[in-house]
Structures are given as C-alpha cells and as structure tokens.
Amino acid sequence: MRSKAGVRQAPPRVVDRRRFLKALGLGALGLGASATIRTVDAANPAPIGRVLLWLTDHGTVPENFFMNLGFSGSATQVASLTGVAASDYSPILAPLAPYAAKLNVIENIGRPAEIDYERRGGEGDRHTFGQTMVLTCVDAVTSSDIMGGAASIDQVIGNASTGAGRWAARVYGRNHFKGYSFTGSGRPTPLVSDPESAFDDIMGLYVPPAGGEPDAGPPMPTRADLVRSARASVLDFAADEFDFVAPRLGADDRRKLEEHRQLVRDLELNFQGSGTGGTGGTQPSAACDPETYTTDGADLDRFGRLASLAFSCDMTRVVLILGRLGNGDFDMPSGMNFHQDIAHEADKDATAAAVMTDFNTAYARHFASLLQHMDGISDGSGTLLDNTITTWLTELATGPHDLHNVPYVLAGSGGGHLKTGQYIKYGTPNSVEGGWDRYDIGPSNANLYVTLMQYMGMADDTFGATDIQGMSIRGPLAELLA
C-alpha cells in the first residue's frame, strides 16, 4: 500500500491492456469495449520522430577522430562516406565503418555561447560551465552551484513531443561532474542513474516512497521487494497479451509484436544475470568524480537498449544518455590521473594522446553497439535506427578543454528527414573572441539543435543565444537536410 497525504492507497495496476497494445507501435490495432481486435488501414504510416542524444565526457583527439578525405580550401565541403574503405577510417571512428551509409560525421562546429561566456568572465571553468551550457546554449547561472540558465534541448524537444501516456523526455546515466539537462533555469532534470531502475520505470512497476509512517502498521516492502514480486507478473502479462493478440494479426504486425516481446525478455534476462540491486534513484545524482571509471560500461549499453525499448513502446520520443566508460574499457596506465595526466596532456604528450584515443575508441565501440541494436528493430518500412536521429556529442572538443571544432556524429535519417552517408567539413567564417584566444569556427551547436527541433515538427529557427559577437545563429544545418 502507498501513503499519500495520510491516506493508504493501493499501487496502480502494473500494465493496462489498452496501453500495452498501443505501446507496441502497431498502428493497425484498436480495442473495442469488448476487448476484441479491429483492423485499421495504416499502410505506410509516417515514421514517428525520435531524438536520442548520446553525450560523452572530456573530448577527443582531433587528428585521430577526424578523417582525411582530401578536402582543400576553406569553404564548406561534403564528401560521401559510402565509398570510403574501412581501412581509411580514423582510428576512433573505425568501429562505425559498418554504418557508413547511415552516418553524418561533422567537423568545425563551435560552441560560441560558451566561448563568449568565458570572455565575459563567466563563473566556472570549461568543465563546469561547458557541461551546464552544452545543451542550453545560454549563460550558466549561479545560486548555490553553477547550473544551466534555461531548459536544455532534450527537455525543450521533449515538451513539444509529449502526449497522453507519454513522457516528455528521459535522462539516463550519470553526470560527469555538473548537470547537463535542465527543465528550466537553475532546475536540474531528474535522471535515472541505474539501468535496472530505468527498466522498472519503463515497465510501469510501482515505486514506493522510502520508509513508512509512524504507527501505520508493518513497514512497507522495500522497492527491491516490490520489484521482485511484480516483475514476473509483468512478463507473464506480456506473454498472455501476445497469445491473445497474435492470432488476430497479420504477419507483419505479428512480427513486430514478437520483436517487442523479445526486447523485454532480453532486457529482463540481462538484469537477472547482472547481480545488481536496482539501488539507483530518479533524483539528480551527486556530482561524479570525472576521474572515476568503475563498471558502468555495460550500463552504457543497457541504457541504449532501454532507450530503444522506450522508443518502440512510444513511451517517450526524446532520450538523453550520459555515457561513462567501465573499468577495462580502455587502457589506463597505472599511477596516472586521467584528467590531469591524460586529458590535459593529449595535445602534447604521445602517451596521453594514445590513451585518449583508446578512450574515445571505446566510446565508438559502445556507440556502434547501440546502432547495431537499433538497426535490428523493425520500425515501419525501416528500422528504429533509420527512423531516429541519434547524435553522439561530447562535453568538450578536446581533452585540453577546447570549445571550437567540436566533433559530432549523427546516425539515422529520421525517416528520411536527413541526408546520410556524409562527411561534412564546415568552413570557419565566424571569428569569436574568447577568454584566452580568438577562434575561427563554423556554425554553432545551436544550429544543430534547431535542425533537431524542426525535424520534430517545431517551427523554431533559433535556440539559445541568437547573436554572439555579431555571429547570427539561426536556422538548421542545411547540409544535413534531405
């Protein structure tokens, strides 16, 4: 029983049949009052817009990330990736070669709002204000701590795409040091830092408050107790619904239903064998030590699978995953500090550059695993990967904290909204004065966010600051548009 305002309440039903069926993305299904199936003509329905932001820490090694495709001159140039041999990929991007036809790799995007913020004496260093500004594109604010000064792009798009029975957006993972996602100025977005807790939330399991009430009878079961008791009923329900619905479906819809059931089963078996206790919460996590790399690499893959499940259920259309590598994902020399000895030195020390390259290549392998998983899920006339725009973005451009020429990799066309199979090297006509130097940059990261907003049906042509030292920041990245 649940307590609220002194009233003992029963937990909600774990799953509702109507929602279960609607959640499967089977547009041809409907339920009448008698719970029988009727068929609706849904030939070639328009793909649902979805955005997955996959954000990693520290930055990269430019010479080992970007590719040499024979560009010359200073103008914006676009090359095809589909004819590039796997052996010609950069060391970091090599794991993504199998998905060349579905990628956009981008050079020379800058972060002018952050560069200008530093010039004006904004509080914090590039890690702290960089993390709080990368998804907001406006000045950070300070109360008791430095935070984002507006709603972040994941929340803005999520709020525009929400609907009955659908979350605005979900944030999975752990902050690298400061928060990235904000529901408004100075308001961090609650995140789910434990994959098993995220699975429970998606499956609709009851989450009780901690503890009980004085003199209210026996203490309530712990969350882990309720999860254990409820999980079997959730999976049994899914199996029962499959048996009820499948005989009434055509071959294509039956295949989709089976794929969805397999997604749930695979995740459940994965968690049963993990030995995790599901102790993570849905409150913002405490600041994490950026030097700490424990055992979260497997969690990174799980969060990707959870995002795929949430998308295939249409429980949300926007997910932000904050990546963190696990112990053993890359070779870290003993006795060295990753932040000071590796990241900061990667532009001038060969050992540091090699470790940073291995660090980024590990992330690329996890990103490739995510793309493989999404590409194996059918979605309309394509795959979940085809009908989503999945974006790998980084906290900083490089380990030494640069904010210009930040790397971006986009996967999927969003159901044909974007061109794919491209490598884009933008020209750098914009000169922006920073706190320590002047930087020549291409378009702003805000232009990329406008591209995503318009893909999701929003009419906006700006996001965040619109003018930085005379640099007008409006419109989408035209080179991406189909």
C-alpha positions in Angstrom: 0.0 0.0 0.0 1.1 3.5 -0.7 0.9 6.5 1.6 0.0 10.0 0.3 -1.3 12.8 2.5 -2.0 10.3 5.3 -4.2 8.1 3.1 -3.2 4.5 2.4 -3.6 3.8 -1.4 -3.2 0.7 -3.5 -0.5 0.8 -6.1 -1.6 1.4 -9.7 -2.1 -1.6 -12.0 1.3 -2.7 -13.4 0.1 -2.7 -17.0 -3.0 -1.8 -18.8 -4.1 -3.8 -21.8 -5.1 -0.9 -24.0 -1.8 0.9 -23.3 0.2 -2.3 -23.8 -1.2 -2.7 -27.3 -0.9 0.9 -28.2 2.6 1.0 -26.9 3.8 -1.6 -29.4 3.6 0.9 -32.2 1.2 -1.3 -34.1 -0.8 1.4 -35.8 -3.2 -1.2 -37.2 -4.6 -2.2 -33.8 -7.6 -0.9 -31.8 -9.6 -2.2 -29.0 -13.3 -2.0 -28.7 -15.3 -2.2 -25.5 -15.4 -6.0 -25.7 -11.6 -6.2 -26.0 -11.8 -7.6 -29.5 -9.4 -6.6 -32.2 -10.3 -4.5 -35.2 -8.0 -3.5 -38.0 -7.4 0.0 -39.3 -5.8 0.7 -42.6 -2.3 2.1 -41.8 -0.4 1.4 -44.9 3.0 3.1 -44.8 2.3 5.4 -41.9 4.6 8.3 -41.4 7.6 7.5 -39.1 7.4 8.8 -35.6 10.1 11.5 -34.9 12.5 10.5 -32.2 15.8 12.0 -30.9 18.4 10.2 -29.0 21.3 12.3 -27.6 24.4 10.3 -26.5 26.7 12.5 -24.6 30.3 11.6 -23.6 32.9 13.2 -21.5 36.2 15.1 -21.9 36.5 15.4 -25.7 38.7 13.8 -28.3 42.0 13.7 -30.2 41.2 15.6 -33.4 43.9 14.0 -35.5 42.7 10.6 -34.6 39.0 11.4 -34.8 38.5 13.4 -38.0 39.2 11.8 -41.3 41.4 12.9 -44.2 39.2 12.8 -47.2 41.2 15.1 -49.5 39.5 18.3 -48.6 41.2 21.5 -49.7 40.4 25.2 -49.3 38.4 26.9 -46.6 34.8 26.5 -47.9 32.3 24.1 -46.5 32.8 20.7 -48.2 30.8 17.5 -48.2 32.1 14.0 -49.1 30.4 10.6 -49.3 31.2 8.1 -46.7 29.7 5.1 -48.6 32.8 4.7 -50.8 35.4 5.0 -48.1 37.2 1.8 -47.2 37.1 0.7 -43.6 40.9 0.8 -43.5 40.7 4.6 -44.3 38.6 5.5 -41.3 40.3 7.3 -38.5 41.3 5.2 -35.5 38.5 6.5 -33.3 35.7 6.2 -36.0 36.8 2.8 -37.3 34.1 0.9 -35.3 31.4 2.9 -37.1 32.5 2.0 -40.6 29.8 -0.7 -41.0 27.2 2.1 -40.6 28.7 4.5 -43.1 25.5 4.8 -45.2 23.6 5.9 -42.1 26.0 8.4 -40.7 26.8 12.1 -40.7 30.3 13.0 -39.3 30.8 16.7 -38.8 33.8 18.9 -38.4 34.2 22.6 -37.3 31.0 23.1 -35.3 31.8 25.6 -32.5 30.2 26.5 -29.1 30.2 30.3 -29.4 27.9 30.9 -26.4 30.4 29.2 -24.1 33.4 30.9 -25.7 31.8 34.3 -25.2 30.7 33.5 -21.7 34.3 32.8 -20.7 35.4 36.1 -22.4 32.9 38.0 -20.2 34.3 36.4 -17.0 31.6 33.8 -16.5 31.9 31.7 -13.4 33.5 28.2 -13.5 36.0 26.5 -15.8 35.3 24.9 -19.1 34.3 21.6 -17.5 31.7 23.2 -15.2 30.2 25.8 -17.4 30.8 23.7 -20.5 28.6 20.9 -19.1 25.9 23.2 -17.9 25.8 25.1 -21.2 26.3 22.5 -23.9 22.6 21.6 -24.1 21.2 25.1 -23.3 23.4 27.5 -25.4 22.8 30.3 -22.9 24.8 31.6 -19.9 25.1 29.4 -16.9 23.6 30.7 -13.7 24.8 30.5 -10.1 22.9 30.1 -6.9 24.5 27.6 -4.6 26.0 25.9 -7.6 26.6 26.5 -11.2 23.7 25.3 -13.4 22.1 25.7 -16.8 20.4 29.0 -17.4 17.4 27.7 -19.4 15.7 24.5 -20.4 18.1 22.2 -22.2 17.4 21.0 -25.8 16.3 17.5 -24.7 13.7 19.0 -22.4 12.6 21.6 -25.0 12.0 19.0 -27.7 10.6 16.5 -25.2 8.0 19.0 -24.0 6.9 19.7 -27.6 6.5 16.0 -28.4 4.8 14.8 -25.2 1.3 13.4 -25.3 -1.2 11.4 -23.2 0.6 8.5 -21.6 4.0 9.6 -23.0 6.9 11.1 -21.1 8.3 14.4 -22.4 11.9 13.1 -22.2 14.1 10.7 -20.2 17.6 11.2 -18.9 19.7 8.1 -18.2 23.2 7.8 -16.9 25.4 9.8 -14.6 26.5 13.4 -14.7 30.2 13.6 -15.4 30.7 16.4 -12.9 27.9 19.0 -13.2 24.4 18.6 -14.6 23.7 18.7 -18.4 19.9 18.6 -18.6 17.7 21.2 -17.1 13.9 21.7 -17.1 14.4 25.5 -16.6 16.9 28.0 -15.3 18.7 26.5 -12.3 16.5 23.4 -12.3 18.3 20.1 -13.0 16.3 17.4 -14.7 15.8 14.3 -12.6 17.8 11.4 -14.0 17.8 7.7 -13.6 21.3 6.6 -12.8 20.8 2.8 -12.6 19.7 0.8 -15.6 17.6 -1.7 -13.7 15.6 1.2 -12.1 15.1 2.6 -15.6 13.8 -0.8 -16.7 11.4 -0.9 -13.8 10.1 2.6 -14.6 9.5 1.7 -18.3 7.7 -1.5 -17.3 5.4 0.5 -15.0 6.4 -1.1 -11.8 5.3 0.6 -8.6 8.0 2.7 -7.0 7.1 3.3 -3.3 8.5 6.1 -1.1 11.3 5.2 1.2 10.3 4.1 4.7 6.9 4.0 6.3 4.6 6.1 8.5 4.7 6.1 12.3 2.1 3.8 13.8 0.9 2.8 10.3 1.2 -0.9 10.8 4.0 -3.1 9.4 6.6 -1.3 7.3 6.0 -1.2 3.6 8.1 -3.6 1.4 11.2 -2.2 0.0 11.4 -1.2 -3.6 13.5 -4.3 -4.3 10.9 -6.5 -2.7 8.1 -5.0 -4.8 10.2 -5.2 -8.0 10.9 -8.8 -7.4 7.3 -9.7 -6.8 5.9 -7.6 -9.7 8.4 -8.5 -12.4 7.1 -12.0 -13.1 3.6 -10.6 -13.4 4.7 -8.0 -15.9 6.4 -10.6 -18.1 3.5 -13.1 -17.7 1.2 -10.3 -18.7 3.2 -9.6 -21.8 3.2 -13.2 -22.7 -0.5 -13.5 -22.2 -1.2 -10.5 -24.3 1.0 -11.9 -27.1 -1.0 -15.1 -27.0 -4.3 -13.1 -27.1 -3.3 -10.7 -29.8 -1.0 -12.6 -32.1 -3.6 -14.9 -33.8 -5.6 -11.8 -34.8 -2.7 -10.1 -36.5 -1.3 -10.1 -40.0 2.2 -11.5 -40.5 3.9 -8.1 -40.4 2.2 -6.9 -37.2 2.8 -10.3 -35.6 6.5 -10.0 -36.3 6.5 -6.5 -34.7 4.8 -7.8 -31.6 7.2 -10.7 -31.3 10.2 -8.3 -31.7 8.8 -6.1 -28.9 8.3 -9.1 -26.6 11.9 -10.2 -27.3 13.2 -6.7 -26.4 11.5 -7.0 -23.0 12.7 -10.6 -22.5 16.3 -9.9 -23.4 16.5 -6.9 -21.1 14.9 -8.9 -18.2 17.3 -11.8 -18.7 20.2 -9.3 -18.8 19.2 -7.8 -15.5 18.5 -11.2 -13.8 22.1 -12.2 -14.6 23.7 -8.9 -13.6 23.6 -9.2 -9.8 22.7 -5.5 -9.5 20.3 -4.5 -6.8 18.5 -1.7 -8.5 19.5 0.9 -5.9 19.7 3.9 -8.2 17.1 6.6 -7.8 15.3 9.1 -10.0 16.7 12.2 -8.3 19.6 14.1 -9.8 22.8 12.3 -8.9 25.5 13.9 -6.8 28.5 15.4 -8.7 30.6 12.5 -10.0 34.3 12.5 -9.9 35.5 12.8 -13.5 38.5 10.6 -12.7 36.3 7.7 -11.7 35.8 4.8 -14.2 34.2 1.8 -12.4 32.0 -0.8 -14.0 29.5 1.3 -15.9 30.4 0.4 -19.5 27.9 -2.4 -19.5 25.4 0.1 -18.1 26.0 2.3 -21.1 24.9 -0.4 -23.4 21.9 -1.2 -21.2 20.8 2.4 -21.3 20.9 2.3 -25.1 18.7 -0.8 -25.1 16.3 0.8 -22.6 16.1 3.9 -24.9 15.2 1.6 -27.8 12.5 -0.1 -25.7 11.0 3.2 -24.6 11.0 4.4 -28.3 9.5 1.2 -29.6 6.8 1.5 -26.9 6.3 5.2 -27.8 6.7 5.9 -24.1 8.9 8.9 -25.0 10.4 10.4 -28.1 13.4 12.0 -26.6 16.2 10.3 -24.6 19.5 11.7 -23.3 22.1 9.2 -22.3 25.1 10.4 -20.3 27.9 8.0 -21.1 30.5 6.7 -18.7 33.0 4.0 -19.6 33.6 1.0 -17.4 36.8 -0.3 -15.9 38.7 -2.2 -18.6 37.0 -0.4 -21.5 40.3 1.3 -22.3 43.9 1.0 -21.3 44.6 3.4 -18.4 48.3 3.5 -17.2 48.6 2.8 -13.5 49.6 5.6 -11.3 48.3 8.3 -13.6 45.4 10.7 -13.2 43.1 10.6 -16.2 42.1 14.2 -16.0 45.4 15.9 -15.4 47.9 13.4 -16.9 45.9 12.2 -19.9 43.2 14.6 -21.0 45.1 17.8 -20.3 48.2 16.5 -21.9 46.7 14.8 -25.0 47.8 17.6 -27.4 51.5 17.4 -26.4 52.3 14.0 -25.0 52.3 10.9 -27.2 51.3 8.5 -24.3 48.4 10.8 -23.3 47.3 11.1 -26.9 47.3 7.3 -27.2 45.3 6.8 -24.1 42.8 9.5 -25.1 42.5 7.8 -28.5 41.8 4.5 -26.8 39.3 6.2 -24.5 37.4 7.6 -27.5 37.6 4.4 -29.5 36.0 2.6 -26.6 33.1 5.0 -26.7 32.9 4.5 -30.5 32.6 0.7 -29.9 29.7 1.3 -27.5 28.0 3.7 -30.0 28.4 1.1 -32.7 26.8 -1.5 -30.4 23.9 0.9 -29.9 23.5 1.4 -33.7 23.6 -2.3 -34.3 20.8 -2.9 -31.7 18.6 -0.1 -33.1 19.2 -1.3 -36.7 17.9 -4.7 -35.7 14.5 -3.4 -34.6 12.0 -3.0 -37.4 10.0 0.2 -37.4 7.6 0.8 -40.2 9.3 0.5 -43.6 12.8 0.8 -42.0 14.5 0.2 -38.7 14.5 2.1 -35.4 17.9 3.4 -36.4 16.6 4.7 -39.7 13.6 6.5 -38.1 15.5 8.1 -35.2 18.2 10.8 -35.2 20.9 9.5 -32.8 23.6 12.1 -32.0 26.9 11.4 -30.4 28.1 14.7 -28.9 30.9 15.4 -26.4 31.3 17.6 -23.3 34.3 19.4 -24.8 36.1 19.4 -28.2 39.4 18.0 -26.8 41.0 16.8 -23.5 42.7 20.2 -23.1 39.2 21.8 -23.0 38.8 23.4 -26.4 35.4 24.7 -27.4 35.9 25.1 -31.1 35.8 22.3 -33.7 33.7 20.0 -31.5 33.1 16.6 -33.1 29.6 15.3 -33.9 28.4 12.1 -35.3 24.7 11.7 -36.3 23.2 8.3 -37.1 19.9 7.7 -38.9 17.9 9.9 -41.2 14.9 10.4 -39.0 12.7 8.7 -41.5 14.2 10.5 -44.5 14.5 14.0 -42.9 18.3 14.0 -43.2 20.7 13.0 -45.8 23.1 10.3 -44.6 26.4 8.7 -45.7 28.1 12.1 -45.4 31.2 13.6 -44.0 30.8 17.4 -43.6 33.7 19.7 -43.0 32.3 23.2 -42.4 34.2 26.3 -43.3 35.1 28.6 -40.4 34.0 32.2 -41.4 33.0 33.2 -37.9 35.6 34.7 -35.6 34.7 34.7 -31.9 36.9 36.2 -29.1 37.3 34.0 -26.1 38.9 34.4 -22.7 42.3 33.4 -23.9 42.3 33.5 -27.7 40.3 34.2 -30.8 38.7 31.3 -32.5 37.6 30.7 -36.1 34.5 28.5 -36.1 31.8 27.1 -38.4 28.1 27.0 -37.3 27.0 26.8 -33.7 25.9 23.7 -31.9 22.6 25.6 -31.6 22.2 25.3 -35.4 22.3 21.5 -34.9 19.7 21.7 -32.2 17.4 23.8 -34.5 17.8 21.0 -37.1 16.5 18.5 -34.5 13.7 20.8 -33.4 12.4 21.3 -36.9 12.7 17.5 -37.6 10.4 17.0 -34.6 7.8 19.4 -36.0 8.8 22.6 -34.2 8.7 25.8 -36.1 11.6 27.5 -34.2 14.6 28.7 -36.2 16.7 29.6 -33.1 17.7 28.0 -29.9 19.5 29.8 -27.0 21.6 32.9 -27.8 20.9 34.2 -31.3 23.8 36.7 -31.7 27.4 36.2 -30.4 29.7 39.0 -31.2 27.9 39.6 -34.5 27.6 36.0 -35.4 23.9 35.4 -36.2 22.8 32.0 -35.0 19.6 31.0 -36.9 18.2 28.1 -38.9 19.2 24.4 -39.3 22.3 22.9 -40.8 21.3 23.0 -44.5 23.9 20.4 -45.5 22.1 17.8 -43.4 18.6 18.3 -44.8 17.3 15.8 -47.4 
